[in-house]
Amino acid sequence: MNEQITVVASGAAAPEPVRASWLAELRATFALAWPLVIAQLAQNALATTDVIMLGWLGPSQLAAGTLATTFLMPFLVGGVGLVGAVAPLVAQARGARDTRAIRHIVRQGLWAAAILALILTPLIWQIRHVFAALGQDPAATLLAEQYIHVAIWLLFPALGIVAFRSLLAAFDATRVVLLITIGGVFVNALANWVLIFGNWGFPRMELRGAALATLLTNIAMFAAMAVFVLRHRRFRRLHLLHRLWAADWVRLAQIFRVGTPIGVTVLAEVGLFTASALLMGRLGTDEVAAHAIALQCASMAFMVPLGIGTAATVRVGHAFGRGDTVAIGRAGWTAFGLGTGFMACSALLFLSFGPTIVAFFLDPAAVENGHALALAASFLAIAGLFQLVDGAQVVAAHALRGLSDTKIPMLVAIVGYWLVGLPIAYLLGFTFQLRGVGIWGGLASGLGFVAVVLVARFALREQLGLLRPR
């Protein structure tokens, strides 16, 4: 993909042809999406590395690390969703050739990242009291607290990465995102190996080492991305940090207005999985470890439609910014076909090779791991059944974000995940005594509900008035 940005008199990229064919749209979406997909897979590989290495320490360490990251993730991904409003807003500004708006949006995106970090840090710090109130195992809670009190400092760099990444994606410069993220995977793996196990003369820090490795990796990635967008000639002319201290309250409010529903939407979904992990915690350590393994596999597959969905936000946002209603539909449906097509393949993989896949996470030769591995394989089989709806809901949600349509999808997510998915998970898991399998059945139900409603909403976008300029 050619990442060079051609700048016209206004400083923005020249508009694309108004009537691209379906094949041209497919090529453009794929060219934009594939680096984002690999970058999302690499980003997920950061967590996968932690899960694998903590698994080498044993189920108790893996369970504690899972509880800690499960507690942190809703706050983090909610913030990522909010700051992620930079992506559709910059894409729309680029489509409208408004360079000044691009500069102010990115700048206030960094402000939003700092504000969220200041708000969330004292809340996340209270993990021990929250887990005690929820009836979690005291020993696992103490270990989880050790992890959180180190990892908590990654909030600003992690959210700052989102602001810069959104800018790069909106300008089709996604290969840079890919390279920096892959670099982060290697940094994280090396830091984990050194700090968790005490190699090369470093102290053996175990869970604290995993948290410190994650923190250092996020700082390194943020620094690399900041240096690129500030020094490279293609972005230097935007003067992104010029008068960074000067607030643009209108743009900051716009980011929070568009981004807050996105953050709540993502939080509703991740919160469902957080609640499911806490429900697993009531069943036992093996159930939590198995849940972590199956969820990590499902999350890895989910990264592909998530990357395609990000491309859909940009492509739909470009078309919306220049007022091309035909291109909006083609961009959305092309991304939908790519996302669901991949998830059909991952569903087949999970259903066919589940036991083989989960064996990568825990040693199958160890007798004490047998029950956790059997549970993980059964959970992964259910994950295979909901792959299609999971891909459909994420691409549809991102396509709607390209239209700045975020409030109704937020309500759909809240209803689907918390009024449909979670009650069914509890009912099947505890009332009908299906335990972990029932909890995963509830997850599938919530995802299916959201997928149907959001796809229908994008299909009816014109009748619902979503194509009117905002």
Helices and strands as residue ranges (DSSP letters): H 22-57, H 59-83, H 86-95, H 99-124, H 127-133, H 138-151, G 152-154, H 155-170, H 174-197, G 199-201, H 207-231, H 233-236, H 249-281, H 285-321, H 325-358, G 367-369, H 370-385, H 387-401, H 407-414, I 415-421, H 422-426, I 427-431, H 435-459
